[in-house]
Amino acid sequence: MAGRPGILAQLARAAAESGDRAPLPLRLCRTYVHIMQVDGGAITLAYTRPERVTICVTDETAERLEDIQEVLGEGPGPDAYRSGGIVVGALNGDQSAAWPMFTKAARSAVGGVTLYAFPMRSEGEVLGVLTVYQSEHRELPHNFADAQFLADAVAAAIVRDSDAGGVLSSESWAVRDKIHQATGMVVAQLAISPEDALALMRAYAFSEDLSLGNLAIEVVERRRDFSLDSDTRGNEES
């Protein structure tokens, strides 16, 4: 079976696979990675909004790339979400000049990968971004139009599937809730706006090579207080 019906059939088989107990979004993401013949991927909803949440990653490299983009607020993912268009970033090529901080951090963390960020659209609205990467740049087996069609199909499946609600209300939402809580605490500590508090947290996370979620946990657990000249982390380093 060729063309869009064929790739959609592969996606449907993944969704219906009863032998795999992984949540549906992760199964769909893995299938997308397989169909596109790339190395890994991630699905992140509300990419540049405060409620941003990564609902699945296929591997540590994909997770690291999402963390860096969240912390820095730049990269193919944010651009794809804002523009609603496909964004390609070869971190060892000219395209990477658009994201100098992200390029430097990502190349240091995972090497010179190529990223493809596909906005996930449902009923005209961009819900999030499906980002895939490959370590060795090569032509994708499907054109961008078909790849985007498949990303939109994944979006539709996630929106309509009851399992997705469970995923979004469990661990991923728990991390996001910690970030919201920590942001409020930093607002109280420094008497600044929530936007400035989140920006400050992102800066600290980047400077210390932490994910935003892990930094938020330190704040919520009162192991870090931004009102002090130096952070307080209990006896962690003693």
C-alpha positions, 0 to 999 in steps of 0.5 A: 500500500503506497502513499498516504493510505499506506503510511496512515495504515501503519499509524493505525496498526500502531494505535491498535497494537494490543501487545505494546503497553506503552501509552498511545502517544509514545507508540505513535511517536515511535511509529512516526520515527520508524516511518520517517526512518530517523533516529528518534523523536518527541511530542510536545504540546503547547510548545511556547506556552506556559502549559507546555508539556512533553508527553513522550520521547523515544530516547535520551537524545530526543529528551535532551533536545526538548529540554534545551529548546524549553530552557532557551526558548529557541530552536526548530520546535518553538519556530514550528509552533509559532509559525505553523510551518515545518522547520528544519535545523541542521546543527552543523549547517547554515540553518543553525545560525537562526538559533545560536544558543540552542545550536551551541548547547545542542551540539555540545550535548548530542552532536551535529544532528539534523532536526525536523519539527512538524507542527501538529494541527487539529481543526486549524489549530496548532496543538504542539510539535512532533520533532524528530532527529537524525544523527547522519543527515539524509533524505527522508523517505517521504516528502514534507507534505506527507510527513506533515499529513502524518503529524496531523494524523498523530495530533488527531489521534492524541486529541481523540484518545482517552489514554492521552488524557491519562498521560497528560494528567500523570507524570508529565503534568506533575512536572509541569505543575512543579514548574508553575509552583516554582514560578510562583515561589520565585515571583514571591521571592523576588517580587517580579512578574511570572514571565520574568521568574520563568525566564530567570529559572530558564537561565539558571537551568541552562547555566547549570545544565539542568532541565527546567523540571529538575530546577523547579523541584529544587525550588519547590522543595526549598533547596534553592531560594532565589532571594538569597545571594547564593542558592540554598540546596540543603546539605546536598553538596556537603 
